[in-house]
């Protein structure tokens, strides 16, 4: 939750949707990517990371999900511009070395 709070401190308009996302994640009992997609239609998988659109695609939440689908780790939350311009794939280690 810390990374989410840090982000909405700078981007207050994202707070409500980030809180809602977190609430869903806390209760999720996923067993596959299809289960994630059933809840978040626009989620994309990039390597080992999952990219969630937040607030109408204004923001991107990058997360990793454990192999057994029980743990979701927030790597970072970015503005759309940061997502397009930053090397987040390396920073979040979306691809195994």
Buried (B, 14 or more C-beta within 10 A) or exposed (E): EEBBEEBBEEBEEBBEBBEEBBEEBEEBEBEEEEEBBEEBEEBEEEEBBBBBBBBEEBBBBBBBBEEEBEEBEBBBBBBBEEBEEBEBBEEBEBEEE
